[in-house]
């Protein structure tokens, strides 16, 4: 999906969608949280994934998000006993 298409799908004005998405991607500007929520919804990822600055943790967040209920429960149990 192009930056423009992503921006439009998230509700940005089509005339500025590409530019704004590029500025978000390169860090010139940060999107408002409400825009981040819409981007996450379009991308089908949790919004926390977009804010994570650790690649390994980001992958864990994404994997946990996509996991079924049973796996989530087992991971929570495992992590609860790791403390």
C-alpha positions as CSV (number, residue, x, y, z in Angstrom):
1,X,0.0,0.0,0.0
2,X,1.4,3.4,-0.9
3,X,1.8,6.2,1.6
4,X,-0.9,8.1,-0.1
5,X,-3.3,5.2,-0.1
6,X,-2.6,4.6,3.6
7,X,-3.2,8.2,4.5
8,X,-6.4,8.3,2.6
9,X,-7.6,5.1,4.1
10,X,-6.9,6.6,7.6
11,X,-9.0,9.7,6.7
12,X,-6.4,12.2,5.6
13,X,-7.2,14.7,2.9
14,X,-6.1,13.1,-0.4
15,X,-4.3,16.3,-1.5
16,X,-1.9,16.1,1.5
17,X,-2.0,12.4,2.4
18,X,1.3,11.4,0.7
19,X,3.2,14.3,2.1
20,X,1.9,13.9,5.6
21,X,2.6,10.2,5.6
22,X,6.1,10.8,4.4
23,X,6.7,13.3,7.1
24,X,5.4,10.8,9.7
25,X,7.6,8.1,8.4
26,X,10.8,10.1,8.4
27,X,10.1,11.7,11.7
28,X,9.7,15.3,10.6
29,X,6.3,15.3,12.3
30,X,4.5,12.9,14.6
31,X,0.9,12.1,14.0
32,X,-1.7,12.9,16.6
33,X,-2.7,9.9,18.6
34,X,-6.1,9.8,16.9
35,X,-4.4,9.5,13.5
36,X,-2.1,6.8,14.9
37,X,-5.2,4.9,16.0
38,X,-6.7,5.1,12.5
39,X,-3.4,4.1,10.9
40,X,-3.2,1.1,13.2
41,X,-6.7,0.1,12.3
42,X,-6.0,0.3,8.6
43,X,-2.8,-1.7,9.0
44,X,-4.5,-4.1,11.3
45,X,-1.9,-3.7,14.0
46,X,-2.2,-2.5,17.6
47,X,-1.4,1.1,18.1
48,X,1.4,0.2,20.5
49,X,3.2,-1.4,17.6
50,X,3.5,1.9,15.9
51,X,5.1,3.6,18.9
52,X,7.5,0.8,19.9
53,X,11.2,1.7,19.3
54,X,12.5,-1.8,20.0
55,X,12.2,-4.1,17.0
56,X,12.1,-7.3,19.1
57,X,9.4,-5.9,21.4
58,X,7.4,-4.6,18.4
59,X,7.4,-8.1,16.9
60,X,6.3,-9.6,20.2
61,X,3.4,-7.0,20.4
62,X,2.4,-7.9,16.8
63,X,2.6,-11.7,17.5
64,X,0.6,-11.4,20.7
65,X,-2.0,-9.3,18.9
66,X,-2.4,-11.9,16.2
67,X,-2.4,-14.9,18.6
68,X,-5.5,-16.7,19.6
69,X,-7.1,-16.6,23.1
70,X,-5.4,-19.8,24.3
71,X,-1.9,-18.7,23.3
72,X,-2.5,-15.3,24.8
73,X,-3.6,-16.9,28.1
74,X,-0.5,-19.2,28.1
75,X,1.9,-16.3,27.4
76,X,0.3,-14.2,30.2
77,X,0.7,-17.1,32.6
78,X,4.3,-17.7,31.6
79,X,5.2,-14.0,31.9
80,X,3.4,-13.8,35.2
81,X,5.5,-16.5,36.7
82,X,8.7,-15.0,35.2
83,X,8.6,-12.0,37.6
